[in-house]
Amino acid sequence: MTTLALLGNEALRFTTDTIVGYVLRDDSGATPEKVNIIALSAACTHMGCLVQWHSADRTFHCPCHDGLFTEDGEVDKRSSLQPHLSPLPQLQTNVEEGRIYVRVPLSKDDSSFC
């Protein structure tokens, strides 16, 4: 997928055969020994449009109906669709020797790290 060194402080979009998502560093509660990584589905929970990362305000914006999500995938309180949104689904991550892996579904009934 990517490495900690290449990830930096932005959200990195990834695409597999079954999902489009983002991976980003979560510095809240991180220590030099432990880096927190978040991986999220990019599908808006309103109607499935793919959200876009905006570095300027560190939020995910849905281009279809102006849904807003925080960098950890929660519904942004400024979103006009707040009552109709659920948080973006989080995906399991694993960091091994500086490489970031995300568990994604291989099919509708399976999941695996890639």
A tleap script that builds the chain and sets N, CA, C and O, in Angstrom:
source leaprc.protein.ff14SB
mol = sequence {
  NMET THR THR LEU ALA LEU LEU GLY ASN GLU
  ALA LEU ARG PHE THR THR ASP THR ILE VAL
  GLY TYR VAL LEU ARG ASP ASP SER GLY ALA
  THR PRO GLU LYS VAL ASN ILE ILE ALA LEU
  SER ALA ALA CYS THR HIE MET GLY CYS LEU
  VAL GLN TRP HIE SER ALA ASP ARG THR PHE
  HIE CYS PRO CYS HIE ASP GLY LEU PHE THR
  GLU ASP GLY GLU VAL ASP LYS ARG SER SER
  LEU GLN PRO HIE LEU SER PRO LEU PRO GLN
  LEU GLN THR ASN VAL GLU GLU GLY ARG ILE
  TYR VAL ARG VAL PRO LEU SER LYS ASP ASP
  SER SER PHE CCYS
}
set mol.1.N position { 0.836 -1.184 0.000 }
set mol.1.CA position { 0.000 0.000 0.000 }
set mol.1.C position { 0.878 1.244 0.000 }
set mol.1.O position { 1.062 1.868 -1.045 }
set mol.2.N position { 1.426 1.618 1.166 }
set mol.2.CA position { 2.338 2.749 1.254 }
set mol.2.C position { 3.206 2.561 2.492 }
set mol.2.O position { 3.091 1.561 3.200 }
set mol.3.N position { 4.063 3.522 2.739 }
set mol.3.CA position { 4.914 3.469 3.921 }
set mol.3.C position { 4.621 4.684 4.802 }
set mol.3.O position { 4.043 5.672 4.348 }
set mol.4.N position { 5.027 4.594 6.055 }
set mol.4.CA position { 4.868 5.729 6.964 }
set mol.4.C position { 5.618 6.945 6.446 }
set mol.4.O position { 5.131 8.070 6.555 }
set mol.5.N position { 6.801 6.725 5.882 }
set mol.5.CA position { 7.617 7.824 5.383 }
set mol.5.C position { 6.933 8.559 4.235 }
set mol.5.O position { 7.035 9.782 4.142 }
set mol.6.N position { 6.238 7.836 3.363 }
set mol.6.CA position { 5.566 8.458 2.225 }
set mol.6.C position { 4.208 9.050 2.571 }
set mol.6.O position { 3.715 9.921 1.854 }
set mol.7.N position { 3.602 8.596 3.651 }
set mol.7.CA position { 2.259 9.041 4.000 }
set mol.7.C position { 2.211 10.524 4.348 }
set mol.7.O position { 1.309 11.237 3.908 }
set mol.8.N position { 3.164 10.985 5.127 }
set mol.8.CA position { 3.161 12.391 5.515 }
set mol.8.C position { 1.951 12.745 6.359 }
set mol.8.O position { 1.484 11.927 7.151 }
set mol.9.N position { 1.434 13.968 6.195 }
set mol.9.CA position { 0.308 14.458 6.998 }
set mol.9.C position { -0.981 14.610 6.197 }
set mol.9.O position { -1.922 15.250 6.666 }
set mol.10.N position { -1.039 14.046 5.022 }
set mol.10.CA position { -2.232 14.144 4.187 }
set mol.10.C position { -2.932 12.798 4.102 }
set mol.10.O position { -2.367 11.768 4.470 }
set mol.11.N position { -4.161 12.814 3.617 }
set mol.11.CA position { -4.894 11.573 3.374 }
set mol.11.C position { -4.489 11.056 1.999 }
set mol.11.O position { -4.469 11.804 1.022 }
set mol.12.N position { -4.169 9.779 1.938 }
set mol.12.CA position { -3.757 9.149 0.698 }
set mol.12.C position { -4.890 8.252 0.211 }
set mol.12.O position { -5.322 7.344 0.920 }
set mol.13.N position { -5.362 8.511 -0.988 }
set mol.13.CA position { -6.465 7.726 -1.548 }
set mol.13.C position { -5.922 6.427 -2.128 }
set mol.13.O position { -4.849 6.406 -2.732 }
set mol.14.N position { -6.673 5.342 -1.938 }
set mol.14.CA position { -6.303 4.057 -2.531 }
set mol.14.C position { -7.536 3.428 -3.161 }
set mol.14.O position { -8.668 3.712 -2.769 }
set mol.15.N position { -7.295 2.575 -4.135 }
set mol.15.CA position { -8.368 1.883 -4.835 }
set mol.15.C position { -7.997 0.419 -4.985 }
set mol.15.O position { -6.879 0.089 -5.381 }
set mol.16.N position { -8.943 -0.458 -4.665 }
set mol.16.CA position { -8.771 -1.890 -4.909 }
set mol.16.C position { -9.938 -2.332 -5.796 }
set mol.16.O position { -10.745 -1.504 -6.220 }
set mol.17.N position { -10.026 -3.609 -6.070 }
set mol.17.CA position { -11.141 -4.120 -6.869 }
set mol.17.C position { -12.477 -3.980 -6.154 }
set mol.17.O position { -13.524 -3.987 -6.800 }
set mol.18.N position { -12.457 -3.852 -4.829 }
set mol.18.CA position { -13.710 -3.855 -4.066 }
set mol.18.C position { -14.000 -2.575 -3.288 }
set mol.18.O position { -15.112 -2.407 -2.789 }
set mol.19.N position { -13.036 -1.675 -3.172 }
set mol.19.CA position { -13.264 -0.492 -2.332 }
set mol.19.C position { -12.346 0.651 -2.753 }
set mol.19.O position { -11.235 0.439 -3.239 }
set mol.20.N position { -12.845 1.868 -2.551 }
set mol.20.CA position { -12.024 3.081 -2.649 }
set mol.20.C position { -11.987 3.648 -1.242 }
set mol.20.O position { -13.012 3.727 -0.564 }
set mol.21.N position { -10.807 4.040 -0.814 }
set mol.21.CA position { -10.694 4.538 0.547 }
set mol.21.C position { -9.551 5.512 0.703 }
set mol.21.O position { -8.890 5.892 -0.263 }
set mol.22.N position { -9.336 5.902 1.925 }
set mol.22.CA position { -8.248 6.810 2.288 }
set mol.22.C position { -7.518 6.244 3.496 }
set mol.22.O position { -8.118 5.589 4.349 }
set mol.23.N position { -6.240 6.500 3.560 }
set mol.23.CA position { -5.441 6.168 4.730 }
set mol.23.C position { -4.732 7.449 5.162 }
set mol.23.O position { -4.222 8.194 4.325 }
set mol.24.N position { -4.701 7.702 6.473 }
set mol.24.CA position { -4.037 8.892 6.984 }
set mol.24.C position { -3.542 8.662 8.397 }
set mol.24.O position { -3.988 7.755 9.099 }
set mol.25.N position { -2.618 9.500 8.786 }
set mol.25.CA position { -2.005 9.434 10.114 }
set mol.25.C position { -2.911 10.127 11.116 }
set mol.25.O position { -3.427 11.213 10.851 }
set mol.26.N position { -3.102 9.495 12.269 }
set mol.26.CA position { -3.871 10.085 13.370 }
set mol.26.C position { -2.883 10.383 14.484 }
set mol.26.O position { -2.440 9.473 15.185 }
set mol.27.N position { -2.537 11.650 14.649 }
set mol.27.CA position { -1.515 12.024 15.628 }
set mol.27.C position { -2.053 12.181 17.044 }
set mol.27.O position { -1.278 12.418 17.970 }
set mol.28.N position { -3.362 12.055 17.229 }
set mol.28.CA position { -3.898 12.163 18.587 }
set mol.28.C position { -3.508 10.909 19.377 }
set mol.28.O position { -3.838 9.790 18.986 }
set mol.29.N position { -2.820 11.108 20.461 }
set mol.29.CA position { -2.409 9.999 21.311 }
set mol.29.C position { -1.221 9.201 20.784 }
set mol.29.O position { -0.843 8.195 21.384 }
set mol.30.N position { -0.634 9.626 19.687 }
set mol.30.CA position { 0.513 8.906 19.127 }
set mol.30.C position { 1.765 9.156 19.972 }
set mol.30.O position { 1.911 10.206 20.598 }
set mol.31.N position { 2.645 8.186 19.974 }
set mol.31.CA position { 3.938 8.301 20.650 }
set mol.31.C position { 5.023 7.969 19.630 }
set mol.31.O position { 4.717 7.445 18.559 }
set mol.32.N position { 6.284 8.264 19.943 }
set mol.32.CA position { 7.346 7.901 19.000 }
set mol.32.C position { 7.380 6.397 18.695 }
set mol.32.O position { 7.791 5.993 17.607 }
set mol.33.N position { 6.948 5.575 19.652 }
set mol.33.CA position { 6.953 4.121 19.451 }
set mol.33.C position { 5.709 3.632 18.718 }
set mol.33.O position { 5.740 2.565 18.103 }
set mol.34.N position { 4.616 4.392 18.771 }
set mol.34.CA position { 3.338 3.941 18.209 }
set mol.34.C position { 2.728 5.037 17.360 }
set mol.34.O position { 2.389 6.108 17.863 }
set mol.35.N position { 2.591 4.767 16.073 }
set mol.35.CA position { 1.931 5.689 15.156 }
set mol.35.C position { 0.533 5.155 14.884 }
set mol.35.O position { 0.369 3.983 14.545 }
set mol.36.N position { -0.469 6.003 15.030 }
set mol.36.CA position { -1.844 5.598 14.757 }
set mol.36.C position { -2.180 5.890 13.299 }
set mol.36.O position { -1.949 6.996 12.811 }
set mol.37.N position { -2.717 4.907 12.616 }
set mol.37.CA position { -3.119 5.036 11.223 }
set mol.37.C position { -4.610 4.762 11.127 }
set mol.37.O position { -5.117 3.809 11.717 }
set mol.38.N position { -5.310 5.611 10.375 }
set mol.38.CA position { -6.742 5.437 10.135 }
set mol.38.C position { -6.929 5.119 8.659 }
set mol.38.O position { -6.313 5.746 7.797 }
set mol.39.N position { -7.772 4.153 8.378 }
set mol.39.CA position { -8.187 3.874 7.005 }
set mol.39.C position { -9.708 3.933 6.979 }
set mol.39.O position { -10.381 3.386 7.853 }
set mol.40.N position { -10.236 4.604 5.962 }
set mol.40.CA position { -11.674 4.822 5.851 }
set mol.40.C position { -12.164 4.480 4.455 }
set mol.40.O position { -11.429 4.620 3.477 }
set mol.41.N position { -13.389 4.038 4.369 }
set mol.41.CA position { -14.047 3.924 3.079 }
set mol.41.C position { -14.296 5.335 2.557 }
set mol.41.O position { -14.604 6.239 3.333 }
set mol.42.N position { -14.164 5.526 1.250 }
set mol.42.CA position { -14.418 6.838 0.650 }
set mol.42.C position { -15.872 6.997 0.223 }
set mol.42.O position { -16.238 8.037 -0.325 }
set mol.43.N position { -16.704 5.994 0.462 }
set mol.43.CA position { -18.109 6.067 0.055 }
set mol.43.C position { -18.924 6.839 1.084 }
set mol.43.O position { -19.014 6.430 2.241 }
set mol.44.N position { -19.521 7.956 0.666 }
set mol.44.CA position { -20.367 8.742 1.548 }
set mol.44.C position { -21.522 7.874 2.023 }
set mol.44.O position { -22.098 7.115 1.243 }
set mol.45.N position { -21.853 7.985 3.284 }
set mol.45.CA position { -22.904 7.151 3.866 }
set mol.45.C position { -24.305 7.673 3.536 }
set mol.45.O position { -25.297 7.076 3.955 }
set mol.46.N position { -24.399 8.763 2.800 }
set mol.46.CA position { -25.712 9.270 2.377 }
set mol.46.C position { -26.189 8.528 1.137 }
set mol.46.O position { -27.256 7.914 1.155 }
set mol.47.N position { -25.402 8.580 0.050 }
set mol.47.CA position { -25.821 7.928 -1.190 }
set mol.47.C position { -24.670 7.233 -1.915 }
set mol.47.O position { -24.822 6.836 -3.070 }
set mol.48.N position { -23.531 7.082 -1.259 }
set mol.48.CA position { -22.429 6.315 -1.829 }
set mol.48.C position { -21.494 7.065 -2.755 }
set mol.48.O position { -20.601 6.448 -3.336 }
set mol.49.N position { -21.659 8.365 -2.917 }
set mol.49.CA position { -20.719 9.138 -3.733 }
set mol.49.C position { -19.344 9.104 -3.067 }
set mol.49.O position { -19.251 8.970 -1.847 }
set mol.50.N position { -18.293 9.222 -3.846 }
set mol.50.CA position { -16.944 9.182 -3.276 }
set mol.50.C position { -16.545 10.546 -2.730 }
set mol.50.O position { -16.546 11.541 -3.454 }
set mol.51.N position { -16.205 10.580 -1.450 }
set mol.51.CA position { -15.784 11.824 -0.809 }
set mol.51.C position { -14.394 12.208 -1.287 }
set mol.51.O position { -13.617 11.363 -1.730 }
set mol.52.N position { -14.097 13.483 -1.191 }
set mol.52.CA position { -12.809 14.037 -1.597 }
set mol.52.C position { -12.142 14.678 -0.390 }
set mol.52.O position { -12.795 15.379 0.384 }
set mol.53.N position { -10.848 14.442 -0.227 }
set mol.53.CA position { -10.074 15.033 0.860 }
set mol.53.C position { -9.744 16.477 0.517 }
set mol.53.O position { -9.307 16.770 -0.596 }
set mol.54.N position { -9.953 17.384 1.476 }
set mol.54.CA position { -9.588 18.789 1.320 }
set mol.54.C position { -8.554 19.123 2.395 }
set mol.54.O position { -8.866 19.170 3.584 }
set mol.55.N position { -7.336 19.348 1.958 }
set mol.55.CA position { -6.240 19.637 2.885 }
set mol.55.C position { -6.461 20.930 3.662 }
set mol.55.O position { -6.082 21.028 4.829 }
set mol.56.N position { -7.070 21.918 3.021 }
set mol.56.CA position { -7.218 23.238 3.638 }
set mol.56.C position { -7.963 23.177 4.964 }
set mol.56.O position { -7.579 23.849 5.920 }
set mol.57.N position { -9.027 22.377 5.031 }
set mol.57.CA position { -9.773 22.288 6.289 }
set mol.57.C position { -9.726 20.892 6.900 }
set mol.57.O position { -10.418 20.614 7.880 }
set mol.58.N position { -8.906 20.014 6.319 }
set mol.58.CA position { -8.692 18.643 6.801 }
set mol.58.C position { -10.014 17.903 7.007 }
set mol.58.O position { -10.242 17.273 8.040 }
set mol.59.N position { -10.869 17.999 6.004 }
set mol.59.CA position { -12.143 17.286 6.045 }
set mol.59.C position { -12.373 16.581 4.710 }
set mol.59.O position { -11.757 16.901 3.694 }
set mol.60.N position { -13.277 15.619 4.753 }
set mol.60.CA position { -13.724 14.939 3.549 }
set mol.60.C position { -15.033 15.580 3.115 }
set mol.60.O position { -15.947 15.736 3.924 }
set mol.61.N position { -15.129 15.952 1.842 }
set mol.61.CA position { -16.310 16.609 1.290 }
set mol.61.C position { -16.980 15.675 0.296 }
set mol.61.O position { -16.312 15.106 -0.568 }
set mol.62.N position { -18.289 15.512 0.410 }
set mol.62.CA position { -19.033 14.747 -0.576 }
set mol.62.C position { -19.441 15.699 -1.689 }
set mol.62.O position { -20.113 16.696 -1.424 }
set mol.63.N position { -19.049 15.413 -2.942 }
set mol.63.CA position { -19.364 16.323 -4.034 }
set mol.63.C position { -20.832 16.265 -4.472 }
set mol.63.O position { -21.278 17.138 -5.216 }
set mol.64.N position { -21.575 15.279 -4.036 }
set mol.64.CA position { -22.961 15.119 -4.498 }
set mol.64.C position { -23.960 15.970 -3.725 }
set mol.64.O position { -24.817 16.616 -4.328 }
set mol.65.N position { -23.863 15.979 -2.406 }
set mol.65.CA position { -24.872 16.670 -1.602 }
set mol.65.C position { -24.266 17.465 -0.451 }
set mol.65.O position { -24.955 17.759 0.526 }
set mol.66.N position { -22.987 17.815 -0.554 }
set mol.66.CA position { -22.309 18.659 0.440 }
set mol.66.C position { -22.180 18.033 1.823 }
set mol.66.O position { -22.122 18.757 2.818 }
set mol.67.N position { -22.134 16.721 1.909 }
set mol.67.CA position { -21.854 16.074 3.177 }
set mol.67.C position { -20.418 16.365 3.589 }
set mol.67.O position { -19.538 16.462 2.734 }
set mol.68.N position { -20.173 16.505 4.879 }
set mol.68.CA position { -18.829 16.766 5.407 }
set mol.68.C position { -18.502 15.753 6.486 }
set mol.68.O position { -19.342 15.409 7.317 }
set mol.69.N position { -17.248 15.276 6.456 }
set mol.69.CA position { -16.765 14.331 7.454 }
set mol.69.C position { -15.424 14.804 7.980 }
set mol.69.O position { -14.613 15.347 7.229 }
set mol.70.N position { -15.191 14.600 9.260 }
set mol.70.CA position { -13.912 14.970 9.871 }
set mol.70.C position { -12.819 14.024 9.387 }
set mol.70.O position { -13.101 13.028 8.721 }
set mol.71.N position { -11.584 14.338 9.721 }
set mol.71.CA position { -10.476 13.509 9.247 }
set mol.71.C position { -10.488 12.103 9.832 }
set mol.71.O position { -9.828 11.216 9.291 }
set mol.72.N position { -11.220 11.871 10.924 }
set mol.72.CA position { -11.327 10.512 11.447 }
set mol.72.C position { -12.622 9.826 10.998 }
set mol.72.O position { -12.976 8.761 11.504 }
set mol.73.N position { -13.331 10.456 10.031 }
set mol.73.CA position { -14.504 9.837 9.438 }
set mol.73.C position { -15.822 10.143 10.110 }
set mol.73.O position { -16.870 9.686 9.653 }
set mol.74.N position { -15.789 10.914 11.193 }
set mol.74.CA position { -17.038 11.270 11.877 }
set mol.74.C position { -17.798 12.318 11.061 }
set mol.74.O position { -17.200 13.028 10.253 }
set mol.75.N position { -19.090 12.413 11.266 }
set mol.75.CA position { -19.901 13.416 10.588 }
set mol.75.C position { -19.531 14.789 11.150 }
set mol.75.O position { -19.566 14.999 12.363 }
set mol.76.N position { -19.179 15.714 10.270 }
set mol.76.CA position { -18.819 17.069 10.686 }
set mol.76.C position { -20.087 17.809 11.097 }
set mol.76.O position { -21.101 17.745 10.401 }
set mol.77.N position { -20.031 18.506 12.217 }
set mol.77.CA position { -21.200 19.228 12.738 }
set mol.77.C position { -21.666 20.338 11.804 }
set mol.77.O position { -22.805 20.793 11.902 }
set mol.78.N position { -20.786 20.780 10.890 }
set mol.78.CA position { -21.154 21.840 9.941 }
set mol.78.C position { -21.926 21.299 8.732 }
set mol.78.O position { -22.424 22.076 7.917 }
set mol.79.N position { -22.026 19.990 8.615 }
set mol.79.CA position { -22.668 19.388 7.447 }
set mol.79.C position { -24.175 19.623 7.458 }
set mol.79.O position { -24.844 19.387 8.465 }
set mol.80.N position { -24.700 20.090 6.330 }
set mol.80.CA position { -26.145 20.307 6.219 }
set mol.80.C position { -26.903 18.979 6.224 }
set mol.80.O position { -28.105 18.961 6.492 }
set mol.81.N position { -26.228 17.880 5.936 }
set mol.81.CA position { -26.858 16.554 5.914 }
set mol.81.C position { -26.681 15.799 7.223 }
set mol.81.O position { -26.951 14.599 7.278 }
set mol.82.N position { -26.239 16.462 8.259 }
set mol.82.CA position { -25.892 15.793 9.514 }
set mol.82.C position { -26.922 14.749 9.964 }
set mol.82.O position { -26.510 13.659 10.360 }
set mol.83.N position { -28.226 15.012 9.927 }
set mol.83.CA position { -29.182 13.994 10.391 }
set mol.83.C position { -29.262 12.756 9.483 }
set mol.83.O position { -29.777 11.719 9.898 }
set mol.84.N position { -28.757 12.862 8.255 }
set mol.84.CA position { -28.871 11.776 7.284 }
set mol.84.C position { -27.577 11.005 7.085 }
set mol.84.O position { -27.524 10.100 6.252 }
set mol.85.N position { -26.544 11.340 7.823 }
set mol.85.CA position { -25.235 10.724 7.635 }
set mol.85.C position { -24.831 9.865 8.821 }
set mol.85.O position { -25.180 10.145 9.968 }
set mol.86.N position { -24.099 8.830 8.518 }
set mol.86.CA position { -23.400 8.024 9.523 }
set mol.86.C position { -21.912 8.247 9.277 }
set mol.86.O position { -21.535 8.699 8.196 }
set mol.87.N position { -21.060 7.942 10.248 }
set mol.87.CA position { -19.622 8.071 10.023 }
set mol.87.C position { -19.161 7.197 8.857 }
set mol.87.O position { -19.788 6.188 8.535 }
set mol.88.N position { -18.055 7.601 8.232 }
set mol.88.CA position { -17.455 6.773 7.185 }
set mol.88.C position { -16.954 5.481 7.820 }
set mol.88.O position { -16.351 5.526 8.892 }
set mol.89.N position { -17.184 4.340 7.194 }
set mol.89.CA position { -16.715 3.075 7.770 }
set mol.89.C position { -15.188 3.037 7.875 }
set mol.89.O position { -14.478 3.368 6.925 }
set mol.90.N position { -14.701 2.628 9.043 }
set mol.90.CA position { -13.258 2.472 9.239 }
set mol.90.C position { -12.839 1.059 8.857 }
set mol.90.O position { -13.604 0.104 8.992 }
set mol.91.N position { -11.616 0.952 8.382 }
set mol.91.CA position { -11.030 -0.324 7.993 }
set mol.91.C position { -9.861 -0.627 8.917 }
set mol.91.O position { -9.192 0.287 9.400 }
set mol.92.N position { -9.621 -1.879 9.158 }
set mol.92.CA position { -8.522 -2.298 10.030 }
set mol.92.C position { -7.188 -2.043 9.337 }
set mol.92.O position { -7.039 -2.291 8.140 }
set mol.93.N position { -6.221 -1.544 10.105 }
set mol.93.CA position { -4.879 -1.292 9.569 }
set mol.93.C position { -3.847 -2.073 10.357 }
set mol.93.O position { -4.084 -2.505 11.485 }
set mol.94.N position { -2.707 -2.238 9.735 }
set mol.94.CA position { -1.582 -2.905 10.368 }
set mol.94.C position { -0.311 -2.248 9.830 }
set mol.94.O position { -0.197 -2.011 8.627 }
set mol.95.N position { 0.643 -1.954 10.716 }
set mol.95.CA position { 1.916 -1.381 10.294 }
set mol.95.C position { 3.003 -2.387 10.630 }
set mol.95.O position { 3.164 -2.780 11.785 }
set mol.96.N position { 3.747 -2.799 9.613 }
set mol.96.CA position { 4.847 -3.746 9.789 }
set mol.96.C position { 6.087 -3.198 9.106 }
set mol.96.O position { 6.081 -2.947 7.901 }
set mol.97.N position { 7.146 -3.012 9.874 }
set mol.97.CA position { 8.424 -2.525 9.358 }
set mol.97.C position { 8.248 -1.259 8.517 }
set mol.97.O position { 8.865 -1.110 7.463 }
set mol.98.N position { 7.389 -0.343 9.005 }
set mol.98.CA position { 7.183 0.927 8.339 }
set mol.98.C position { 6.205 0.894 7.181 }
set mol.98.O position { 5.885 1.945 6.624 }
set mol.99.N position { 5.722 -0.281 6.800 }
set mol.99.CA position { 4.744 -0.404 5.712 }
set mol.99.C position { 3.339 -0.461 6.285 }
set mol.99.O position { 3.098 -1.124 7.294 }
set mol.100.N position { 2.406 0.240 5.636 }
set mol.100.CA position { 1.019 0.295 6.085 }
set mol.100.C position { 0.191 -0.673 5.249 }
set mol.100.O position { 0.244 -0.659 4.019 }
set mol.101.N position { -0.571 -1.509 5.937 }
set mol.101.CA position { -1.477 -2.451 5.282 }
set mol.101.C position { -2.892 -2.163 5.757 }
set mol.101.O position { -3.110 -1.825 6.920 }
set mol.102.N position { -3.857 -2.301 4.845 }
set mol.102.CA position { -5.264 -2.070 5.157 }
set mol.102.C position { -6.045 -3.330 4.818 }
set mol.102.O position { -5.888 -3.888 3.733 }
set mol.103.N position { -6.890 -3.781 5.748 }
set mol.103.CA position { -7.746 -4.939 5.484 }
set mol.103.C position { -8.937 -4.460 4.664 }
set mol.103.O position { -9.728 -3.632 5.117 }
set mol.104.N position { -9.052 -4.994 3.453 }
set mol.104.CA position { -10.153 -4.645 2.558 }
set mol.104.C position { -10.861 -5.920 2.122 }
set mol.104.O position { -10.251 -6.988 2.082 }
set mol.105.N position { -12.149 -5.813 1.794 }
set mol.105.CA position { -12.850 -6.999 1.323 }
set mol.105.C position { -12.322 -7.436 -0.043 }
set mol.105.O position { -12.193 -6.622 -0.957 }
set mol.106.N position { -12.019 -8.732 -0.172 }
set mol.106.CA position { -11.635 -9.289 -1.461 }
set mol.106.C position { -12.872 -9.582 -2.306 }
set mol.106.O position { -12.833 -9.562 -3.536 }
set mol.107.N position { -13.961 -9.852 -1.606 }
set mol.107.CA position { -15.259 -10.068 -2.239 }
set mol.107.C position { -16.306 -9.643 -1.227 }
set mol.107.O position { -15.958 -9.146 -0.156 }
set mol.108.N position { -17.552 -9.824 -1.534 }
set mol.108.CA position { -18.604 -9.427 -0.596 }
set mol.108.C position { -18.565 -10.214 0.698 }
set mol.108.O position { -19.057 -9.743 1.724 }
set mol.109.N position { -17.981 -11.418 0.667 }
set mol.109.CA position { -17.990 -12.297 1.837 }
set mol.109.C position { -16.629 -12.474 2.485 }
set mol.109.O position { -16.499 -13.290 3.397 }
set mol.110.N position { -15.617 -11.749 2.056 }
set mol.110.CA position { -14.259 -12.005 2.524 }
set mol.110.C position { -13.555 -10.681 2.784 }
set mol.110.O position { -13.964 -9.636 2.277 }
set mol.111.N position { -12.487 -10.736 3.583 }
set mol.111.CA position { -11.625 -9.572 3.735 }
set mol.111.C position { -10.207 -10.047 3.966 }
set mol.111.O position { -9.979 -11.137 4.492 }
set mol.112.N position { -9.258 -9.218 3.568 }
set mol.112.CA position { -7.863 -9.576 3.696 }
set mol.112.C position { -7.024 -8.303 3.700 }
set mol.112.O position { -7.485 -7.250 3.261 }
set mol.113.N position { -5.797 -8.400 4.191 }
set mol.113.CA position { -4.899 -7.249 4.146 }
set mol.113.C position { -4.312 -7.123 2.761 }
set mol.113.O position { -3.994 -8.121 2.114 }
set mol.114.N position { -4.166 -5.866 2.302 }
set mol.114.CA position { -3.455 -5.634 1.052 }
set mol.114.C position { -2.500 -4.485 1.251 }
set mol.114.O position { -1.786 -4.107 0.321 }
savepdb mol mol.pdb
quit
